[in-house]
Amino acid sequence: MTRIAEPVEGLIVRDAKAGDETVWRALWRDYLRFYDVTLPDAVTDLAWSRILDPESLLRARFAVGGEVLGFALHHRHLTTWAAGMDCYLEDLFVSQAARGRGVGRVLIEDLVRLSRDRGDARLYWVTDTTNVRARSLYDSFTPSDGHVRYRINL
């Protein structure tokens, strides 16, 4: 029988703040390692500065249960498919120690609530087809819409 981990006691979700930089960078390194990606330090520096810039579209929500356990990086954009804005969940990551304890679900539920409160038309995200564990969580919210992503690196 598979043991289900206990939920994180007192888990809250909040906006990123300047004092979170060190813990975010550690989680970000783990996230990049998970996807076997290496980014120049300048790109990571820019991402963090955008997260803190009130004029930037990029936002970060942190799941905190005694310590920062995960993040949801997202931004809003116009869409031709609805009158409202779309919210794109670009990066979702939960620390290895907190996985299976409801942190990812709480981060997504938080973005659903924020998006509804702002009047957004849709919240969406993509993931690797091989990310079975995450896809199980995502499928519990909504089925895949069947789209395939194409990207040209310029």
C-alpha positions in Angstrom: 0.0 0.0 0.0 1.3 3.4 -1.0 1.6 5.9 1.9 0.3 9.3 1.2 2.4 12.1 2.7 0.8 14.4 5.3 -0.3 17.8 4.0 1.9 20.8 5.0 0.6 22.3 8.2 -0.3 26.0 8.0 0.6 26.3 4.3 0.0 29.8 2.8 0.6 31.3 -0.6 2.0 34.8 -0.9 3.7 37.1 -3.4 7.5 37.0 -3.7 9.4 39.6 -1.8 13.1 40.8 -2.0 14.1 38.6 1.0 13.1 35.5 -0.9 15.9 35.7 -3.4 18.3 33.1 -1.9 15.6 30.5 -1.4 14.1 31.2 -4.9 17.5 30.8 -6.5 18.0 27.4 -4.8 14.6 26.2 -5.9 15.2 27.6 -9.4 18.5 25.7 -9.7 16.6 22.5 -8.7 13.9 23.3 -11.2 16.4 23.8 -14.0 18.2 20.6 -13.0 14.9 18.7 -13.1 14.5 19.8 -16.8 18.2 19.3 -17.5 18.5 23.0 -18.5 21.4 25.4 -18.0 20.7 29.1 -18.2 23.3 31.9 -18.1 23.4 33.6 -14.7 22.3 36.8 -16.4 19.0 35.2 -17.4 18.3 34.1 -13.9 19.3 37.5 -12.6 16.9 39.1 -15.0 14.1 36.7 -14.1 14.4 37.6 -10.4 14.5 41.4 -11.2 11.4 41.0 -13.3 9.6 39.2 -10.5 10.2 42.1 -8.1 9.6 44.9 -10.6 6.1 46.2 -10.1 6.0 47.3 -13.7 6.8 43.8 -15.0 4.2 41.3 -16.1 6.0 38.4 -14.5 4.8 37.5 -11.0 5.8 34.9 -8.5 3.6 33.2 -5.8 5.4 31.3 -3.1 4.0 28.4 -1.1 5.2 28.8 2.5 4.9 26.2 5.3 7.6 27.2 7.8 9.8 27.8 4.8 9.4 28.4 1.1 8.4 25.1 -0.4 7.6 26.0 -4.0 6.7 28.7 -6.5 4.4 29.5 -9.3 5.7 32.0 -11.9 3.0 33.4 -14.1 2.0 36.4 -16.2 -1.1 37.7 -17.8 -1.6 38.6 -21.5 -4.1 39.6 -24.0 -5.9 36.9 -26.1 -7.8 36.9 -29.3 -10.0 34.1 -28.0 -11.8 35.8 -25.1 -12.7 39.3 -23.9 -10.7 38.9 -20.7 -7.0 38.3 -20.2 -5.3 34.9 -20.1 -3.0 33.9 -17.2 -0.1 31.7 -18.2 1.5 29.6 -15.5 5.0 29.5 -16.9 6.9 27.6 -14.2 5.6 25.6 -11.2 8.0 23.9 -8.9 7.8 22.2 -5.5 10.9 21.2 -3.5 11.7 17.5 -3.4 10.9 17.4 0.3 7.5 18.8 -0.1 6.3 16.8 -3.1 3.2 14.7 -2.6 2.0 17.0 0.2 -0.5 19.2 -1.7 1.8 22.1 -2.3 1.5 22.1 -6.1 -2.3 21.8 -5.8 -2.4 24.8 -3.4 -0.3 26.9 -5.8 -2.6 26.1 -8.8 -5.7 26.7 -6.7 -4.2 30.1 -5.6 -3.7 31.1 -9.3 -7.3 29.9 -10.2 -8.6 32.2 -7.4 -6.4 35.1 -8.4 -7.3 34.7 -12.1 -11.0 34.6 -11.3 -10.8 37.6 -8.9 -9.1 39.6 -11.7 -11.7 38.5 -14.3 -9.3 36.6 -16.4 -10.8 34.4 -19.1 -8.4 31.4 -18.7 -5.5 30.0 -16.8 -3.3 27.6 -18.7 0.1 25.9 -18.7 2.2 23.3 -20.5 4.4 20.5 -19.3 6.6 17.8 -20.7 4.7 14.7 -21.8 7.1 12.7 -19.7 6.3 14.6 -16.5 3.9 11.9 -15.3 3.7 13.0 -11.7 2.8 16.6 -12.5 0.4 15.5 -15.3 -1.5 13.5 -12.7 -2.0 16.7 -10.7 -2.9 18.7 -13.7 -5.4 16.2 -15.0 -7.2 16.5 -11.7 -7.9 20.1 -12.6 -8.7 19.7 -16.3 -8.0 17.4 -19.1 -5.3 18.3 -21.6 -6.7 20.5 -24.4 -4.8 18.4 -27.0 -2.6 21.3 -28.2 1.1 20.6 -29.1 3.6 23.4 -28.6 6.1 24.5 -31.3 9.0 26.8 -30.4 11.7 28.4 -32.5 14.6 29.6 -30.5 15.9 32.9 -32.0 
